[in-house]
Amino acid sequence: MGKQWLVALVLVGVGAGALFTFERLGTHTAVDSQRERPARVVNTRLPETDTVRDLVKSVGSLSALRAVELTAEVSGRVVSLNLTPGARVAQGDVLVQLDDRQARADLRVIEARLAEARRQLERARSLRANNSISQSQVDELATTVRIADAEREAALVRLENHRIRAPFAGVVGLSDLSEGAYIAVGAILTTLDEIDRMELKFSIPERFLADLRVGLPVEGVAPAYPDQPFRGELAKLGTRVDPVSRTLPVRALIDNPEGRLRPGQFMSATVTLQEREALVIPEQAVMVRGDEQYVFVAEDGVARRVSVGIGARMPGRVEITRGLGPQDAVVVTGQDRLSSGERIRVVDDQNAIPDNRFAGALESS
């Protein structure tokens, strides 16, 4: 009887141990099941081939291609004006007419003296043919004619100086003159600017010297017209780099057919150094860790980390110089805590990338 109780106790112990072991195994299986991570939901985009432009940006100020202050070379009273501020004038147009009556009278006197000197010279030459006068007398009369002719030319210049003309086609500036006013020699009458093309003066960092050349396209934007770009080209390169700022002064010619730009105006400039075809991906796909830049690529439901080279940039996009091919599906969302080799589930969401693109070029980083 005692042995039967002993066997019964052993069987009960074995059963309890088996039950305990089964419960522990079941608990571990549940925990492992809970720890298994589900596939991360991501969005992907294929790289695009696009035209990439290396740009360098700067700021500068505008000046007229040609600009002068018109001054009076003779004194006199104003008898007529053609100085409407902002008006376009052609080369040679009379802008200010001074009283020239005295100058005309002086010219008539000199022309009369010249005519008389020429008559005397012709008569002397006739007499010289008959040896009636000496050659020295003829030479003296010839000198008198030359002097009178020079005096006539000077009188013509003085007469013309009473008309202040436009030396080139341009736009007239402000003026305080009025008809009847008396002006002295050297008085500033107005300004004249040639503004069909404007000269933009700015500087470019010396690290871009190897890419600079005359003729490169330039786009300018003025604060007064933020939505209207003005186009032109690089026209002049400086010969010296500023040792303080380490920049090279340059000048560009900016088209201004409507005359909206003014001399002295501030303008930002963008110079296109070169163009090329390149792979471009959304900027948000690029991750940075230390000196490494990388992206995740979707391959058969698994994320793979790929180091990439970054070239030019613009808001929303970056150029890829190495590491990716046209068929590599790049992860653009959900990559913040993604690990290489982790399972992913790709969904199609057209709003995954903000629409912040704009017509323009990529900028050199």
PLY file of the C-alpha trace (Angstrom):
ply
format ascii 1.0
element vertex 365
property float x
property float y
property float z
element edge 364
property int vertex1
property int vertex2
end_header
0.00 0.00 0.00
2.85 2.36 0.77
4.42 1.67 -2.65
1.19 2.58 -4.40
1.09 5.94 -2.69
4.69 6.55 -3.61
4.00 5.76 -7.30
0.97 8.05 -7.23
3.02 10.92 -5.80
5.71 10.44 -8.47
3.12 10.51 -11.26
1.56 13.68 -9.87
4.98 15.36 -9.74
5.83 14.36 -13.29
2.49 15.69 -14.53
2.91 18.98 -12.72
6.40 19.40 -14.14
5.19 18.69 -17.67
2.38 21.19 -17.27
4.79 23.86 -16.00
7.17 23.27 -18.90
4.31 23.48 -21.43
3.11 26.79 -19.97
6.63 28.26 -20.13
7.03 27.24 -23.75
3.69 28.78 -24.58
4.67 32.01 -22.83
7.96 32.28 -24.78
6.16 31.67 -28.06
3.71 34.50 -27.32
6.49 36.87 -26.32
8.50 36.06 -29.45
5.40 36.60 -31.54
4.86 39.99 -29.92
8.51 40.93 -30.48
8.43 40.17 -34.24
8.29 43.60 -35.96
5.77 44.12 -38.74
6.96 45.40 -42.15
7.48 49.16 -42.13
5.26 51.12 -44.54
7.30 53.31 -46.90
6.99 55.26 -50.15
9.53 55.01 -52.94
10.49 56.97 -56.04
12.69 56.12 -59.00
15.53 58.57 -59.78
14.78 60.95 -62.63
17.09 62.13 -65.37
17.04 65.91 -65.53
19.11 68.85 -66.73
21.30 70.03 -63.88
22.84 73.48 -63.84
25.73 74.46 -61.60
24.97 77.93 -60.31
26.75 80.58 -58.32
24.76 83.38 -56.71
25.74 86.87 -55.68
24.33 90.36 -55.24
25.30 93.62 -56.89
24.11 96.98 -58.14
23.03 98.21 -61.55
24.47 101.05 -63.54
23.68 102.45 -66.97
25.76 101.11 -69.81
26.60 104.74 -70.62
25.80 107.64 -68.33
26.74 111.33 -68.47
25.97 114.61 -66.76
25.21 117.16 -69.45
26.93 120.48 -68.80
27.07 123.85 -70.55
30.29 124.69 -72.42
29.22 128.33 -72.93
27.17 130.70 -70.84
23.83 131.99 -72.04
20.11 132.28 -71.54
17.86 129.27 -72.15
15.45 129.82 -75.04
14.04 126.26 -75.42
14.07 122.98 -73.50
13.54 119.32 -74.34
14.23 117.88 -70.89
11.17 115.81 -69.93
12.35 113.53 -67.09
12.18 109.87 -68.09
11.73 110.68 -71.78
13.73 108.75 -74.36
15.78 110.82 -76.76
17.77 109.88 -79.85
21.43 110.58 -80.42
21.87 114.16 -81.65
18.54 115.49 -80.34
18.76 119.09 -79.08
17.94 119.06 -75.36
18.73 122.68 -74.46
18.95 125.68 -76.80
20.74 128.81 -75.56
20.45 132.28 -77.00
23.00 132.26 -79.86
22.42 135.65 -81.51
25.82 137.02 -80.55
27.55 133.85 -81.71
25.81 134.09 -85.08
26.84 137.71 -85.48
30.45 136.87 -84.64
30.37 134.09 -87.23
29.12 136.47 -89.93
31.94 138.93 -89.22
34.57 136.20 -89.44
33.07 134.76 -92.64
33.21 138.23 -94.20
36.90 138.56 -93.26
37.59 135.13 -94.69
35.88 135.97 -97.97
37.92 139.18 -98.30
41.17 137.35 -97.49
40.43 134.78 -100.19
39.76 137.50 -102.79
43.05 139.21 -101.97
44.91 135.91 -102.21
43.44 135.14 -105.63
44.35 138.63 -106.88
47.87 138.30 -105.50
48.34 134.97 -107.27
47.28 136.57 -110.56
49.77 139.39 -110.06
52.46 136.93 -109.13
52.00 135.20 -112.47
53.06 138.49 -114.07
55.85 139.03 -111.51
54.03 142.16 -110.29
54.39 141.17 -106.60
56.81 139.03 -104.66
56.22 135.47 -103.55
56.54 136.53 -99.91
53.50 138.79 -100.29
51.51 135.89 -101.72
52.59 133.65 -98.84
51.57 136.28 -96.32
48.08 136.54 -97.82
47.79 132.73 -97.85
48.58 132.69 -94.12
45.88 135.31 -93.54
43.36 133.05 -95.28
44.33 130.07 -93.15
43.99 132.10 -89.95
40.58 133.42 -91.01
39.46 129.90 -91.89
40.54 128.63 -88.44
38.68 131.52 -86.80
35.57 130.54 -88.74
35.84 126.94 -87.48
36.17 128.18 -83.89
33.15 130.44 -84.35
31.12 127.49 -85.68
32.07 125.46 -82.58
31.02 128.31 -80.28
27.72 128.58 -82.13
27.11 124.83 -81.90
27.89 124.88 -78.16
24.72 126.91 -77.68
22.86 123.71 -78.55
23.29 120.95 -75.94
22.63 117.69 -77.79
22.24 114.09 -76.64
25.61 112.35 -77.20
23.83 108.97 -77.40
20.32 107.56 -77.25
19.05 107.31 -73.71
16.70 108.50 -70.99
16.72 112.05 -69.66
16.99 112.58 -65.91
15.63 115.26 -63.61
16.35 118.94 -64.27
15.63 122.23 -62.52
16.03 124.34 -65.67
13.33 126.54 -67.11
13.14 128.75 -70.19
14.63 132.17 -69.63
17.12 130.96 -67.00
20.72 132.08 -67.36
23.33 129.33 -67.05
27.07 129.63 -66.61
29.87 127.60 -68.13
30.12 124.17 -66.50
26.61 124.19 -65.03
25.04 120.69 -64.84
21.83 120.70 -66.84
20.59 117.10 -66.49
21.69 113.47 -66.75
21.43 111.04 -69.64
21.49 107.24 -69.20
21.55 104.47 -71.76
19.39 101.79 -70.14
18.32 99.39 -72.91
21.00 97.16 -71.42
22.17 97.63 -67.84
25.55 96.79 -66.36
25.37 94.67 -63.20
28.47 94.82 -61.00
29.02 91.99 -58.50
31.68 89.57 -57.25
32.14 85.79 -57.45
34.11 83.62 -54.95
37.55 82.69 -56.21
36.84 78.93 -55.99
34.73 79.29 -59.16
37.49 80.93 -61.22
38.15 77.81 -63.30
34.54 77.79 -64.55
34.21 81.51 -65.30
34.27 82.88 -68.84
32.72 85.75 -70.77
29.34 84.87 -72.24
27.99 82.71 -69.40
24.24 83.23 -68.90
23.20 85.44 -66.00
19.76 85.87 -64.46
19.02 88.86 -62.25
16.13 89.50 -59.87
15.39 92.93 -58.41
13.40 93.37 -55.17
11.07 95.74 -57.02
10.11 92.96 -59.46
10.53 89.69 -57.52
8.52 87.63 -60.03
10.23 88.93 -63.16
13.73 87.60 -63.90
15.96 89.71 -66.12
18.35 87.81 -68.38
21.78 88.70 -69.64
25.33 87.42 -69.91
28.68 87.77 -68.20
30.54 90.53 -70.06
33.71 91.39 -68.13
35.98 89.58 -65.68
38.24 91.38 -63.25
41.99 90.81 -63.37
42.57 90.78 -59.59
41.05 88.80 -56.72
40.21 90.87 -53.67
42.66 89.66 -50.97
40.15 90.41 -48.20
36.90 88.96 -49.55
38.61 86.41 -51.85
36.24 87.30 -54.65
36.66 88.37 -58.27
34.80 91.47 -59.46
32.78 90.83 -62.60
30.24 92.67 -64.73
27.21 91.37 -66.59
25.01 93.00 -69.21
21.31 92.68 -68.32
18.59 93.19 -70.93
16.18 95.98 -70.02
13.98 96.47 -73.11
11.04 97.96 -71.20
13.22 100.32 -69.18
11.96 99.02 -65.82
15.39 98.80 -64.24
17.13 101.95 -63.01
20.79 102.81 -62.38
21.82 102.25 -58.76
19.20 99.54 -58.21
20.03 96.48 -56.07
19.87 93.10 -57.82
20.65 89.47 -57.03
22.54 87.60 -59.76
22.66 83.91 -60.65
25.39 82.76 -63.03
25.02 79.39 -64.79
28.48 77.85 -64.83
27.63 74.64 -66.71
24.80 72.27 -67.65
24.62 68.48 -67.72
22.19 65.54 -67.61
22.13 63.79 -64.22
20.10 61.56 -61.89
17.94 63.51 -59.46
16.05 62.26 -56.38
13.85 63.95 -53.74
15.97 65.74 -51.17
14.01 64.23 -48.27
15.30 60.74 -49.17
18.89 61.60 -48.24
20.06 60.74 -44.72
23.26 62.06 -43.14
25.43 60.43 -40.49
28.74 62.13 -39.85
30.47 62.57 -43.20
28.36 59.89 -44.88
25.28 60.61 -46.97
23.07 57.65 -47.74
19.63 56.50 -48.85
17.56 53.33 -48.49
16.64 51.35 -51.58
13.72 48.89 -51.69
14.75 45.41 -52.91
12.29 42.48 -52.75
10.48 43.83 -49.71
13.68 44.63 -47.81
15.43 47.96 -47.24
19.07 48.23 -48.29
21.26 51.11 -47.16
23.34 52.69 -49.96
26.00 55.40 -49.62
25.59 58.08 -52.29
27.47 61.07 -53.66
25.61 64.40 -53.69
26.20 66.99 -56.40
24.06 70.06 -57.12
21.04 70.96 -55.00
17.80 72.87 -55.27
14.79 73.04 -52.94
13.17 69.61 -53.08
15.76 67.77 -55.20
19.41 66.76 -55.20
21.75 65.41 -57.84
23.19 61.91 -57.27
26.73 61.53 -58.60
27.33 57.93 -57.47
25.68 54.99 -55.73
22.33 54.80 -57.55
21.00 53.68 -60.91
17.84 54.69 -62.79
15.98 51.56 -61.61
16.79 51.83 -57.87
13.57 52.49 -55.96
14.59 55.05 -53.32
12.70 55.21 -50.03
11.34 58.74 -49.54
9.17 58.32 -46.42
9.49 56.17 -43.30
13.28 55.95 -43.53
14.04 57.89 -40.34
14.32 54.76 -38.12
14.82 52.25 -40.88
17.61 49.68 -40.69
19.35 47.91 -43.53
17.77 44.46 -44.03
14.49 45.42 -42.37
11.27 44.28 -44.02
9.26 47.04 -45.71
5.90 47.38 -47.41
5.82 49.85 -50.29
2.63 51.89 -50.76
1.79 54.41 -53.44
1.14 57.88 -52.01
1.37 60.76 -54.46
1.42 63.24 -51.57
4.51 61.67 -50.00
6.70 64.39 -51.50
5.76 68.05 -50.94
5.25 69.93 -54.20
8.01 72.48 -53.68
9.61 72.27 -57.07
9.88 75.31 -59.26
11.14 76.11 -62.73
14.83 76.60 -62.31
18.14 74.94 -61.97
20.05 73.05 -59.35
22.56 74.95 -57.29
26.10 73.91 -56.57
26.64 72.90 -52.97
0 1
1 2
2 3
3 4
4 5
5 6
6 7
7 8
8 9
9 10
10 11
11 12
12 13
13 14
14 15
15 16
16 17
17 18
18 19
19 20
20 21
21 22
22 23
23 24
24 25
25 26
26 27
27 28
28 29
29 30
30 31
31 32
32 33
33 34
34 35
35 36
36 37
37 38
38 39
39 40
40 41
41 42
42 43
43 44
44 45
45 46
46 47
47 48
48 49
49 50
50 51
51 52
52 53
53 54
54 55
55 56
56 57
57 58
58 59
59 60
60 61
61 62
62 63
63 64
64 65
65 66
66 67
67 68
68 69
69 70
70 71
71 72
72 73
73 74
74 75
75 76
76 77
77 78
78 79
79 80
80 81
81 82
82 83
83 84
84 85
85 86
86 87
87 88
88 89
89 90
90 91
91 92
92 93
93 94
94 95
95 96
96 97
97 98
98 99
99 100
100 101
101 102
102 103
103 104
104 105
105 106
106 107
107 108
108 109
109 110
110 111
111 112
112 113
113 114
114 115
115 116
116 117
117 118
118 119
119 120
120 121
121 122
122 123
123 124
124 125
125 126
126 127
127 128
128 129
129 130
130 131
131 132
132 133
133 134
134 135
135 136
136 137
137 138
138 139
139 140
140 141
141 142
142 143
143 144
144 145
145 146
146 147
147 148
148 149
149 150
150 151
151 152
152 153
153 154
154 155
155 156
156 157
157 158
158 159
159 160
160 161
161 162
162 163
163 164
164 165
165 166
166 167
167 168
168 169
169 170
170 171
171 172
172 173
173 174
174 175
175 176
176 177
177 178
178 179
179 180
180 181
181 182
182 183
183 184
184 185
185 186
186 187
187 188
188 189
189 190
190 191
191 192
192 193
193 194
194 195
195 196
196 197
197 198
198 199
199 200
200 201
201 202
202 203
203 204
204 205
205 206
206 207
207 208
208 209
209 210
210 211
211 212
212 213
213 214
214 215
215 216
216 217
217 218
218 219
219 220
220 221
221 222
222 223
223 224
224 225
225 226
226 227
227 228
228 229
229 230
230 231
231 232
232 233
233 234
234 235
235 236
236 237
237 238
238 239
239 240
240 241
241 242
242 243
243 244
244 245
245 246
246 247
247 248
248 249
249 250
250 251
251 252
252 253
253 254
254 255
255 256
256 257
257 258
258 259
259 260
260 261
261 262
262 263
263 264
264 265
265 266
266 267
267 268
268 269
269 270
270 271
271 272
272 273
273 274
274 275
275 276
276 277
277 278
278 279
279 280
280 281
281 282
282 283
283 284
284 285
285 286
286 287
287 288
288 289
289 290
290 291
291 292
292 293
293 294
294 295
295 296
296 297
297 298
298 299
299 300
300 301
301 302
302 303
303 304
304 305
305 306
306 307
307 308
308 309
309 310
310 311
311 312
312 313
313 314
314 315
315 316
316 317
317 318
318 319
319 320
320 321
321 322
322 323
323 324
324 325
325 326
326 327
327 328
328 329
329 330
330 331
331 332
332 333
333 334
334 335
335 336
336 337
337 338
338 339
339 340
340 341
341 342
342 343
343 344
344 345
345 346
346 347
347 348
348 349
349 350
350 351
351 352
352 353
353 354
354 355
355 356
356 357
357 358
358 359
359 360
360 361
361 362
362 363
363 364
